Amino acid sequence: MNPDRPVEPVAVDPVADPEAAGQARPTDDPRELSAPDPADVPTVVSVEATSDGETVVAADAEPPAPDWTAPDPPSRRGRGLRWIGTFTASFVAASIIVSSVGAAAIYGYRSAYDGRIPHGVDVGGVDVSGLDPASAEQRVAAAFASMTTGTIVLDAPFDDARIEFANFGRSVDAAAAADRAMAVAKDGDVFDQTLASARTAIDGVTIAPTVSLDPGLLSDAINRAVRRFERPARDAIVTSTPEGVLIQPGRAGLTVDREAIFGAALDQVGRAGAPASIVIPVSPTTIEPALTDSEAEAARQAVERMVQPIVVRHGEESWRVGAATVRPWIVVVPTGDGRVVYDIDREQVEVALKKLRSKIDREPVNAAYLTSKSGRVIGVKAGRNGRTIDAPLTSERIARAVISRAYGVTAESAKAAIVAVEPKLSTAEAEKTAPLLKMISSHTTWFPYGERNYYGANIWIPGRIINGKVLAPGETFNFFKVVGFPSASRGFGMGGAIINGKSEPTGALAGGICSNSTTLFNAAAKAGLKLGARAPHYYYIDRYPLGLDATVLFSSGGGGQNLTFTNDTKYPILIVNRNWRVGSRGYVRYEMWSVPNGRKVRFSRPIVKNIRPAGTDVLYTSALPPGVSRQEESAHDGMDVWVTRTVTEANGKVSKLTIYSHYRRVDGLILRGKAATGDNL
């Protein structure tokens, strides 16, 4: 080529006509290329722009000697060399054409590769030149399909676990590789990109493949797999039972560092060149139980020191609680840090103290009024404080003493917490009110003296027990609590009772006692006191006020019918009893003495309804002499009765109470002796 001859600008498409651009036509096999004619080898030129805007192309005077050898297929370098001749010629032609139609030539070149990967680009050795992104992604995914197949082996000394790559979605990131391949030679303006494409075609560009996986799924798979290597520690258990101290041995646990295993696994599977089998060593760590067997044995010995008798003391008095009672109180509690603490079940201690109450507690004694035979108050008998044990506080003291033994302290006793209980009527109050006491009510009942009431004893004995009883303001009188359970040792005997609707002359112990309770009830009712438990007899007995009788029943099991009333005044009430006999009649009387309070009491006339008249039957019997009759059962009409009591206070306040009684009908029975022969008319 003559450098002095001007160059005619020619528009050449280096892609459409590579021969016209001075390039060697590409072939499928680069080895088929022949050595070029030296006259056709392009001269090294430089392109410069003149001040008037024209382009001057200057050729070197001494071009380099051609040195051409066929490339070695099929390496990446071979692909680059295959294009050296073609693209170099195209590049020289493009440089010449720039002077007049360079822009058009470059546009034509870029249009041919628009939306495709430049030549000379591969992904980890997989050629993706000239492919669109979707095709490149498919080719890369197919070429590296083996990355989805493999196993992580978690290798522990006593076992192993396996996690397949598919469990956490391991594969080649084909989309990212295609995107990176498309981005090659895309920096700068059009001219810069054209030059970059030339360099890529000559030198080649390799995109390193990357791995795609789901770290969350990998973490979940590892957490599931390592469970076979782990086990929780089991604490030793110390239990105090009535039979002794029991120890359940503990067991060490195992754990693994899950974060470290995950980190090691993620590091290896994240590498594109990772092997198909990845081994991760796993070294479980021993977890000691919070309470070991040796510590449990020490706890057992501590419990045995606690299981000793404890003495509850108060002054010179003492009460012993045995070791067998103490043992179930003890509770052993592990703290979670290798220790145990000891506690006492306070509720069980209080149960034990309840059994001692009969020995420790003492009822207060009210002050009493001394009376003359006429009932006049002549003096005061001093009262006395009672006492009771404060069970919660005493239980706490006992617990502290017993627990201290576990730590080597010798504690044989605990101090009882005793609380004084003042009487409801103090001596001072009794002395103050004694001169002011007056009889505010009374009631007297007669009864047939005989075997039906154990000759008066079943009626008079309760009266003597009740006599002198003082009810403090607000205190409730309880008949059987005051009188106690009747027994033969206390002087009670068999007497009359109503059993299954029939009178039994000697059918019950303390029979006839209802004459006493009825008398006391009427005295309380006349005083206007607040009435409580009360019930009428089975049938009406005409010795009692209609609708105002009060029966009491008792049984060894604690059942029956009681009589109660309450002192609802602001002054103490003294109950005075009197008993006497006149011929075949016995008498019982109750008087209520108190400071007069201005209370007035009135009873209505009984309202009687639903009368059910009773009859009398005659039964002839050879057990009686002929013509001799005996009333075996009296006739009693059935009826319903209402009596209203009206109480008017000193301040004018009025209260009413209607007392209801239901009486059943009982037919009478007369036994009459019959003759040995003949009829009895």
Secondary structure, DSSP 8 states (H G I E B T S, - for coil): --TTS--------TTT-TTTTT-----SSGGG-----GGGS---EEEEE-TTS-EEEEE-SS----------TTSHHHHHHHTHHHHHHHHHHHHHHHHHHHHHHHHHHHHHTTTS--TTEEETTEE-TT--HHHHHHHHHHHTGGGG--EEEEE-SS-EEEEEGGGGT-EE-HHHHHHHHHTTT-SSSHHHHHHHHHHHHHH-EEE---EE--HHHHHHHHHHHGGGG-B--B--EEEEETTEEEEE--B-EEE--HHHHHHHHHHHHTSTT--SEEEEE---EEE--SS-HHHHHHHHHHHHHH-S-EEEEETTEEEEE-HHHHGGGEEEEE-SSS-EEEEE-HHHHHHHHHHHHHHH-B--B--EEEE-TTS-EEEEE--B-EEEE-HHHHHHHHHHHHHHHTTT----EEE--EEEE--SS-HHHHHHHGGG-EEEEEEEEEEE-SGGGTTTHHHHHHHHHHTT-EE-TT-EEEHHHHH----GGGT--EEEEEETTEEEEEEEETTTTHHHHHHHHHHHHHTT-EE-S----SS--TTS-TT-----EE-TTS-EE--EEE--SSS-EEEEEEEEEETTEEEEEEEEEE-----EEEE---EEEEEE---EEEEEEEEEEET-EEEEE--B-EEEEEEEEEEE-TTS-EEEEEEEEEE--B-EEEEEE--SSS---
